[in-house]
Amino acid sequence: MPSAWSSSLPPGRLRYSFHAHCTEGLVELRFSAGKLLAHTATGEELLAEDRATKATTAELAHFLECVRTGTRPLTDGRGSLQGLRVIWRLYEAEEAGTLADLAGLGLGECSDPPSAPLDTAESR
């Protein structure tokens, strides 16, 4: 039976983190600290930690490699815009107190694989 659970995270902790709310707590991915945490009624537990590098360092290296080689990034402009459209629908639904209707966003459509070359004026 699911139990009611409430988070008492201090103000400012929601910045640069991702939370997955569960029936008995939440899982927090704290990007700036490189930590994966579980918050339950019994306290906070460190599940994993990666202090080797900031996440953005690897992302930037990937992007620069794509610029250098002319290949499509794993997350290109088209995919990023699609993600924003989902987020905007979620915000609208939250404000209206309804479930988000994601119909018409083309989420089931396949996109070009990341290894596909960029469609540039030079390649036409």
C-alpha positions in Angstrom: 0.0 0.0 0.0 1.5 3.3 -1.0 2.3 5.7 1.8 2.1 9.4 1.9 5.5 11.0 2.0 6.6 14.6 2.0 10.0 16.1 1.2 11.6 18.6 3.5 14.5 19.6 1.3 16.0 22.9 2.2 15.3 25.9 -0.1 17.6 26.1 -3.0 18.2 22.3 -3.3 16.0 22.0 -6.3 18.5 23.9 -8.5 20.5 21.8 -10.9 18.9 18.6 -9.8 16.4 16.1 -11.0 13.8 14.5 -8.6 11.8 11.3 -9.1 9.1 11.2 -6.5 8.1 7.7 -5.3 5.6 6.4 -2.8 8.1 6.2 0.1 10.5 9.0 -0.8 12.3 10.5 -3.7 15.5 9.9 -5.7 17.5 13.0 -6.4 20.2 13.4 -9.1 22.2 16.4 -7.9 24.1 17.4 -11.0 26.4 20.0 -9.4 27.7 17.6 -6.8 27.7 14.5 -9.0 25.6 12.6 -6.5 22.6 10.2 -6.8 20.7 10.3 -3.5 17.6 8.5 -2.0 15.5 10.6 0.5 13.2 8.5 2.7 11.5 9.0 6.0 14.6 7.5 7.6 17.0 10.0 6.0 19.3 10.6 3.1 21.3 7.8 1.5 24.1 8.2 -1.1 23.4 5.7 -3.9 26.2 6.8 -6.3 28.8 9.5 -6.7 31.0 10.7 -9.6 33.3 13.5 -8.8 35.7 12.9 -11.7 34.2 15.6 -13.9 31.4 17.9 -14.3 28.6 16.5 -16.6 28.9 19.5 -18.8 32.6 18.8 -19.5 31.7 15.6 -21.4 28.8 17.2 -23.1 31.0 20.1 -24.3 33.7 17.7 -25.5 31.1 15.7 -27.5 29.7 18.9 -29.1 33.2 20.1 -30.1 33.9 16.7 -31.6 30.7 17.0 -33.6 31.7 20.5 -34.8 35.1 19.2 -35.8 33.8 16.1 -37.7 30.6 17.5 -39.0 28.5 14.7 -37.3 25.1 15.3 -35.7 25.2 15.6 -31.9 23.4 13.1 -29.7 21.1 16.0 -28.7 20.7 18.3 -31.7 18.5 21.4 -32.0 15.5 19.5 -33.3 15.6 17.0 -30.4 16.1 19.8 -27.9 13.1 21.7 -29.2 11.0 18.6 -29.0 12.0 18.2 -25.4 11.0 21.8 -24.7 7.6 21.2 -26.3 7.0 18.3 -23.9 8.1 20.5 -20.9 5.8 23.4 -22.0 2.8 21.0 -22.3 3.6 19.7 -18.8 3.8 23.2 -17.4 0.4 24.1 -19.1 -1.2 21.0 -17.7 0.1 21.6 -14.2 -1.2 25.2 -14.3 -4.6 23.9 -15.5 -4.6 21.1 -13.0 -5.0 18.4 -15.7 -2.9 15.6 -17.2 -0.6 16.7 -20.0 -1.8 15.8 -23.5 1.3 15.0 -25.5 -0.7 14.0 -28.7 0.5 15.6 -31.8 4.1 16.1 -30.7 5.3 13.2 -32.8 7.0 11.5 -29.9 6.7 8.1 -31.5 8.4 9.1 -34.8 12.0 8.1 -35.4 14.5 10.8 -36.0 17.8 10.7 -37.8 20.4 8.7 -35.9 23.1 10.8 -34.1 25.8 9.5 -36.5 23.9 11.0 -39.6 25.8 13.9 -41.1 24.5 17.4 -40.5 22.3 18.8 -43.2 24.3 21.9 -44.2 24.2 24.1 -47.2 27.5 22.7 -48.2 26.1 19.1 -48.3 23.2 20.0 -50.6 
